[in-house]
Amino acid sequence: MARFALRVRSSVSALLSAALLAACASTPEAYLRPVGPAPPGGSRVDMLIVTTRKPSPDPGVLFTGERGIGYRTTEIVVSIPPEAARKVGDVEWPKTNTPDPAKEFAVLSVKPLELGQATDWFTRTAGADGRLLVFVHGFNTRFEAAVFRFAQIVHDTGAPMAPVLFTWPSRGSVFAYVYDRESANYSRNALEAALTRAAEAPEVKDITIMAHSMGTYLTMEALRQTAVRQGRLPAKITNVVLAAPDIDIDVFREQYESLGPDKPHFTIFVSTDDRALSLSRFIAGDVGRLGAVDPAKEPWRSRLEAHPGVTVIDLSKLKTGDPFNHEKFVASPQIVQVLGGRLAQGQKLSDYNPSLGEQVGVLAVGAGRTVGTAAGVVVAAPLALVDPNTRDRLGEQAAPLGGGPSKNATEAEPQPPPPPQEAPKQPPN
């Protein structure tokens, strides 16, 4: 208990220091006015926004962190700078209220949509495959930060899907945790309605949901409500990705069991050194958070064995420039590019058959089981994902699963650490 209290004090101190630094920094907040055509060599991300935020009268802000009535849909086209001006995984945040699209992320157009128009947008954007990617952001996220971060994920993964951002009221402050938590509860009916409409649309063939941090709680609540009302989840929802889930472990167990038969495949990114989740645990009365469990230890290992539709990816040994270790999912360009792209294409991570010599660290859950037949799979210590040779191997189509590993994950020979990476740029707060 004393060690936990010390960790929490350290996390609180780090969060407060970051908040004070952000408060002192001069960063623009009204940079969403359309700037015109994309520069030569730049890219476009055409996304649909579904939001429960209150509209702003400022066209450079569009939506505030306060709660609106019902939900609204808006089409936003984001300009991504040419590849020479940015690195994969980075968002080039505007330095003024008038972004330079040759060097920074910028908005090219904004168009409020009615429901019928949203269907037209999807048909135009998704193409023949009819696949939808829904992203739900986390705590402490302003509207403009959510838009640009999701644009970066869509662009860098190259996912051939129509991108939808569900953005809920967050004041974008580490001091507004309770307000944000209540706003997530406030928004669950709207997310449920949006997912139900999407699943009922004949044009939509497949839905993948990605959620981060507190957005994972909102996502699970919306899915639970949908399953309770309908008796099961729509079959079109095939993949759910939860990154650094800020969910009470006991609550998640109840949410998951409430989803009924034929659940979608779940992929959960965890990290035992997540300092933001340490603070959340303290606020919650020392109740563990799902995103901070150690999946190789009991009781989590045994619990995972009982859930064949869950893959857990342990990022604890992956180091990024994120001081809180809470955004490794987006702070590592390799994770975004390799794993995000694979999942966005409707394929489970366990479809890979990586060798343990590549140091992915695949653990078959359950004594004597092989990687291809384990009821649950834990992917730990993904150091290979920052090694170019291993990334190439993982990018290839793997042979059918079923063969056992050459040696146990704990017996894998040590490899030299990956080269240091440049700290990723952080969004303005």
N, C-alpha and C positions, 0 to 999 in steps of 0.2 A: 504493500500500500504506500509506503514511504517513497519507493522508487517511482510509482505511478504519479504521486503528487509532485515529485521533482520534475518528471517529464511534462506534466501539465503546466507547471509554473514556467518551464522553459518555452513551451509552445505559446502560452499566453504572452510572455515577454516578446517573443519573436513576432507574433501577430500584431501586438500593439506597436512595436517599433516600425513594422512595415506600414501600418496604418498612418502613423505620424509622418513618415517619410512621404507617403502618397499625398497626405494633406498639404505638405509643404511644397510639393512639386507643382509646377504650372503646366497642366495638360488640358488640351481642348476637350470639350464635351459636346459640341454642336457641329459635327462635321459630316452629317448625313445628307446635306443638300446635294443633289445631282451635279456632277462636274462636267458632264459631256461625254464624248466618245472615249473608248479605251485607247491607250497609246499603242503604237506599233509593237508587236511582240507580246502584248499583254493578253490576259485571259479574262473571261467573263464567267460569273457564277450566277445563274438565274434561280432564285429561291423564293419559296412561298413562306410568309410569316404568319403564324397563328399566335395571337397574343391575348392575354387577359390584362395587360397593362393599360393604364389610363393614357389616352392620347395627349400629346403636347402641342400647344399652339406654335411652337418653334419648329419650322421645317427642317432645321438642322439636328433636332433631337428626335422628333417623330413620336416616341413613346417614353413616358417617365417610369419611375420605379414604383409609382402608386397603383392601386387596384382600380381597374375599369369595370364596367358593367358588361357581362357576357364576354364574348371574344370576337376579335376582328381578324380579317385576313387581308394581307397586303403582299404584293409582289415587289421584290427588291432585286435589282441587278447590281452585283458588286464587281468592281474592276480589280484584278490581281496584277501587280506589276510584272514586267518581264522577268524571266528566270535569273537574268544577270543581276537583278536588283534585290534579290531575296534568296533565302535558304528555305528548303523544305522544313515545315514545322514552325516557321516564323510568321508572325503577322507584323507587317510594316505599318505601325500605328501612325496616323496623321500627326504632324507637329503643329499644325494650325487648323483653324476651322474651314480652310479651303485646301483639301488634300491635293497633292501632286500625284496623279495616277501613274506617272512614269516611275515613281519611287515608293509610293505608299498605297495602301488599300483605299479605295474610294467608291462612292455610290454613283452609278450611271443613271439609274431611273428608279422612281417610286410610284406605285400604282395601287390604290385601294381596290380590292376585288369583292364582288358578291360571290355567293356560293356557286352559281352557274359558271361564272368566269373562272373560278378556281379549277373546275373540271376541265375547261379549255386549256388552262395553264398546264395542268398535269399531262394531258394528251400531247401537248406540244413539247414538253420537257422530258417526259419519261421514255418516249419512243415506243417501239413495238413490244419491248419486254414488260412494260407496265409495272416497273418496280419503284417502290417508295422508300426513302430514307428519312426517318424522323429523328431529330436531335432535341434533347431536353437539357438545358444548361443547369448549372448548379448555383449555390449560394454566392452572394457578393458579386453579382454580374449585372452591369448596366446594359441597356438595350443595345447600344452601338457595339459594345464589346462582344455580346452574344452573336450579333450579325457577322462581324468580321472573323471571329474565331470559327464559326461554322463554315463560312466561306473558305477559310484556309483548309479545314478538314476535308470538305468536298473536293476542292481543287487538288490537294496533295494525295488523297486516296485514289483519285481518278474513278470513283464509283459511278458506274453507269446507271444512276438512279435519279429520280426526281427528288430534290432536297427540300424538306420542310423543317423549319425551325419553330418549335413550340417554346415561346418565351413568356415567362411568368413574372409577376411583380417582385423585383429585387431592388433594394435601394443602393446596391453596389458599395456596401460598407461592412467592414468586419464587426462594427458595433451594432449591426442590425440583424443579428442572427435570429432572434425570436420573431421579429417582423417577417423575415424571409421564410421562416418555417411555417408561420401561419398563412403566408401568401401561397406557399406550396399546397397547403390544404385547401385554400380558397379556389385553386385552379384545377383541382382534380376532376370536377365534373366537366369542365371545358375540354380537358385533354381526352377524357373518355368519349365525349361527343365527337371530337375531331377524329379520333381513331375509328370509332364506329362508322362515321360517314365514309371515311376512306375505305374501310373494309367492305362496305355495302356498294361502293361504286364499281360497276362492271369493268371500268377501264383499269382499275388497280388489280394487279395479279399477285403482288408479294410486298410485304411490309417488314422492314428492319427498323428497330428502335434502338438508338444509342442515347444513354443518359449519363450525366456526371454528377457526383457529389449529392447534394440535396435534391437534385432533379431525379435521382434514382428512386427516392422515396415517393415523389410525386408520380413517377411512372408506375411503380408497383401498385400504388393506391388506385390509379386509373384502370390498370389492368384487372385488379381484384374486383373493382366495382363492375366492370364489363362482364367478367366471368360470373359474378353473382347474379346479375340481371339476366344474362343470356344462357346460363347453365354451363358455358364453356367459352373460351376465347375464340374469336374468328380464326379460321384456319389460315387466312392470309398472313397473319402475324407469325412469321417463322423464326425470327432471331431477335433476341433482346440482349443488349450489351450494357452492363452496369460498370462504370469506371469510378473507383474510389467511393463506393456507395456509403453515404451517410445515413445508414439505417440501423436501428436497434436490431441486433441479431435475432432476438425472439420475435420481434414484429415481422422481420423478413420471412421467418419460417412459416408464420401464419399466413402472410400474404401469398407466399409461393404455393402452399397447400390449397389455398382458396381458388387457384386458377383452374381447377378442374382437370379433366382428362386431356390428353393430346396437347400438353404445354409446348410453347415454342422452346427452341434451344437457348439456354442462357450462357453468356460468357461474362465472368466477373473478374475485374482487375483489382487486385489488393496490394497493399504495401504496409508492412509492419512498422515502418518508420514515418508514417503519415502524421505529421504534427498537427494539422488542422483537425483530423479525426480524434486526436488525443484531447484537444480542447472540447470537441463535441461530446466526447465520452464524459468529460468532467461536468459539462452542463447538464447532461442526461442522468447524472447521479451515479457515475461509475458503471454505466451499462455499456458493454462493448459494442463497437460499430463493425458492421459487416466488412467494410473496406480495409480494416486493419487486422484481420485475423491471420494467423499463420496456418495455411492449409496443410502443411506437412505434419502438424502436431494434432494430437487428440484434444478435444473430441471432434475437431473439424474434419480430420481425415476420414473417420468412420461415417460421419454425416454425409460427406460428399459421395461416399460409396453407394449410399442409398438413393442418390439422385442421378440417374444416367443422363439426364438432359442438361447437366450443368458442367461447364468447364471453368476452372479457376486459374487465373494467370497471376503469379506472384512476382511483382516488380520490385521487391524489397532490395535486391542487389543491383538494380539499375539506378545509376546516378545521373541526375540532370541538374540544370541550373535552378530548379524550383526550390526555394529555401524552405518550403513547408512540405515538400514531397507529396503534395496533394494533386498535382496536375501532371504527373508523369505520362499519363495517357496522351496528352497533347504536347508536353514539353519535349518528348523524344520524337524526332522526325521519323526514325526507323519504325517505332511502334505504330505511328499513324499510317505510314506508308505500307508496311508489310501486313500487319494484323488488321488494320482498319480496312484496307483494300480487300483483303480476303473475306472478312466478315460481311462487308457491304455487298459482296457478290453472292451472298446467300449460302456461303460454305462455312461449316464449323471449323474452328481451329484444330480440332482433333482429326480433321480430314488430312492434315499433314502427317507424315511419318518420319519426323526428323530423327537422326541418329544422336545418341547421347554423346558421341565424340564431338558433336558440334556444340556441346555445352548448353543446349536449350534446357536440359534438366527435366525431362518428362518423367513423372512418377506415376506408375500404375497404382491406382488406389485399390488395395485388397491384396493379400498375400498370394503370390503365385500367378497373378494375372499379367497378361501382356498388354502392351500399349494399345493394341487394336481391339482388345476385348474388355478393357476395364469398364466397370459401371460408371465410374467418374474419372476424370483426368485432371491432374494438377500440373500446370506448366510453371516451373519455378526457375528463378535466376536466368532470365532471358538475355544473358550477356552476348549470345551469338547474334542477336538482332542488331548490335552495333558493330559487328565485324563484317566487312564487305564480302568476304568469301562465303560466309554462312548465309548472309542475306540472299546471295545468288542462289544457293542451294534451296532455301526456303521458298524462293520465288518460282521454282519449277513445280510442275504437277507431280505429286508424290505417287508412288506405287500404292495399290490397294492395301488397306490396313490388315493386320492379322499376325504379322511376324513379331516375335518378342525382341526386346532390346538385347544388345550384345553384353551389356553389363548394367548393374543397378545404378540409378542416378546418383546415389551417395558414393559410389565407387568410381565415378568418372574422374579421370585424371585432371589435375588443375591446369588451367590455361592462363597465359598472360592476360592481364586486364586490358580492356579496349583503350585506345588512345583517348586522352581527355577531349571533351567536347566543349565548344563555346557555349556559354550560358545563353538559353533562349531569351528572347525579348519578352518582357512582361507587359500585359495590357495596362493602360492608364487607369488609375482609380480616382 
